[in-house]
Amino acid sequence: MKNLLFGFLLLALLTGCSSDLGKVVASEKTAPSDLGEGGIVHKVTNAEQLAGAWEYFSMMKKPPKGDFDTSDYYFVSMRESSSCPFKLKDVTANDEKEEINFYFRVKGGSCTADATPRTFVIEVDKNATTGLENAIIIFLEAE
């Protein structure tokens, strides 16, 4: 009985620590002209901001119809190897640190050393990000 209770507690803790808050709604090999060595994260909360960010991040395809009642949209720009593009693995909210975390990973293999731009547009549950003031891009080790 004690082991069963411990198992449920561990499952509850693991479930509480991980979350799947976001999904990629657009991804293009573009970035703003002022993208430096690091990445950029920009949050939009309405259609007017979405249109402005779409232009600023040089997105070419048609923007998604935003559901701003339930979602916020984050533009995440970075540089990646053209032969090993990044994939979004997870989005988590850390209320204690008032931050949203974007986790990216590449598949292992021979990657070229070039640095091509990439912008992701990530739809995130608005309720989960209320009060978050910081954003962190986390690059995970290759699989």
Secondary structure per residue as TSV (DSSP state, phi and psi in degrees):
chain	resnum	aa	ss	phi	psi
A	1	M	-	360.0	-41.4
A	2	K	H	-63.1	-41.6
A	3	N	H	-66.2	-36.7
A	4	L	H	-65.5	-43.5
A	5	L	H	-63.3	-42.2
A	6	F	H	-62.1	-40.3
A	7	G	H	-62.3	-43.1
A	8	F	H	-66.2	-39.6
A	9	L	H	-63.8	-45.2
A	10	L	H	-62.0	-43.2
A	11	L	H	-61.6	-43.1
A	12	A	H	-63.4	-41.5
A	13	L	H	-65.4	-44.5
A	14	L	H	-64.8	-40.6
A	15	T	H	-65.9	-39.8
A	16	G	H	-68.7	-27.2
A	17	C	H	-85.5	-24.9
A	18	S	-	-110.0	148.0
A	19	S	-	-152.0	155.8
A	20	D	B	-116.7	77.6
A	21	L	-	-82.9	-24.3
A	22	G	E	-130.7	161.1
A	23	K	E	-141.8	147.0
A	24	V	E	-75.8	124.8
A	25	V	E	-108.2	-12.4
A	26	A	E	-159.5	148.2
A	27	S	E	-152.7	123.2
A	28	E	E	-139.5	156.0
A	29	K	S	-85.6	63.4
A	30	T	-	-137.9	168.0
A	31	A	-	-165.7	160.9
A	32	P	-	-66.7	155.4
A	33	S	T	-64.9	-22.1
A	34	D	T	-95.2	17.2
A	35	L	-	-67.7	118.7
A	36	G	-	-91.0	-147.7
A	37	E	S	-69.3	-37.7
A	38	G	S	-86.2	-164.7
A	39	G	-	-106.9	173.0
A	40	I	E	-127.0	137.6
A	41	V	E	-125.1	129.3
A	42	H	E	-134.2	126.3
A	43	K	E	-98.6	135.9
A	44	V	E	-124.1	143.0
A	45	T	-	-125.7	3.5
A	46	N	S	-153.2	169.9
A	47	A	H	-64.4	-36.2
A	48	E	H	-65.4	-43.4
A	49	Q	H	-64.6	-39.0
A	50	L	H	-60.4	-46.0
A	51	A	H	-61.7	-43.0
A	52	G	H	-65.8	-42.6
A	53	A	H	-67.0	-37.2
A	54	W	H	-58.1	-42.3
A	55	E	H	-72.1	-46.2
A	56	Y	H	-59.2	-39.3
A	57	F	T	-87.0	6.3
A	58	S	T	59.3	36.5
A	59	M	-	-72.6	138.1
A	60	M	-	-99.9	-37.6
A	61	K	S	-73.3	168.8
A	62	K	-	-68.8	134.9
A	63	P	-	-68.5	152.8
A	64	P	-	-71.6	156.1
A	65	K	-	-75.7	117.3
A	66	G	-	-81.5	139.2
A	67	D	-	-102.5	83.4
A	68	F	T	-77.0	-7.1
A	69	D	T	-73.1	-32.6
A	70	T	T	-117.5	-12.7
A	71	S	E	-135.3	151.2
A	72	D	E	-111.0	160.8
A	73	Y	E	-124.6	132.0
A	74	Y	E	-115.1	126.9
A	75	F	E	-93.9	121.9
A	76	V	E	-121.2	113.0
A	77	S	E	-112.8	144.7
A	78	M	E	-160.9	179.3
A	79	R	E	-111.5	144.2
A	80	E	E	-140.8	166.3
A	81	S	B	-73.5	135.0
A	82	S	T	-66.5	-23.0
A	83	S	T	-93.3	-9.5
A	84	C	B	-138.0	75.7
A	85	P	-	-69.1	152.9
A	86	F	-	-75.7	151.4
A	87	K	E	-126.6	138.0
A	88	L	E	-72.3	125.1
A	89	K	E	-100.6	-35.0
A	90	D	E	-165.7	157.6
A	91	V	E	-130.7	127.8
A	92	T	E	-130.0	154.9
A	93	A	E	-113.1	133.5
A	94	N	E	-115.9	95.4
A	95	D	T	-61.8	-36.1
A	96	E	T	-61.2	-41.5
A	97	K	T	-95.0	0.7
A	98	E	T	53.5	47.3
A	99	E	E	-136.8	153.0
A	100	I	E	-109.3	138.1
A	101	N	E	-116.8	131.1
A	102	F	E	-111.9	119.3
A	103	Y	E	-103.2	124.9
A	104	F	E	-122.9	149.6
A	105	R	E	-144.3	151.3
A	106	V	-	-113.2	154.5
A	107	K	-	-77.4	146.2
A	108	G	S	-65.9	167.6
A	109	G	S	137.2	-169.3
A	110	S	-	-84.9	110.8
A	111	C	-	-107.5	139.1
A	112	T	-	-74.2	158.6
A	113	A	S	-91.6	10.2
A	114	D	-	-71.8	166.2
A	115	A	-	-130.7	90.8
A	116	T	E	-94.4	150.4
A	117	P	E	-75.5	153.8
A	118	R	E	-150.9	132.0
A	119	T	E	-122.4	127.8
A	120	F	E	-104.8	140.9
A	121	V	E	-111.1	119.7
A	122	I	E	-118.1	123.1
A	123	E	E	-85.3	127.7
A	124	V	E	-129.2	140.0
A	125	D	E	-57.1	118.8
A	126	K	H	-59.3	-38.8
A	127	N	H	-63.6	-31.3
A	128	A	H	-80.3	-15.4
A	129	T	H	-111.3	3.8
A	130	T	T	-60.2	128.0
A	131	G	T	87.2	-3.2
A	132	L	-	-82.5	127.3
A	133	E	-	-110.8	-14.8
A	134	N	E	-123.2	155.6
A	135	A	E	-132.6	142.0
A	136	I	E	-129.4	133.7
A	137	I	E	-100.8	124.2
A	138	I	E	-117.6	123.7
A	139	F	E	-99.1	117.2
A	140	L	-	-86.8	158.6
A	141	E	-	-63.5	152.1
A	142	A	-	-61.9	149.0
A	143	E	-	-76.6	360.0
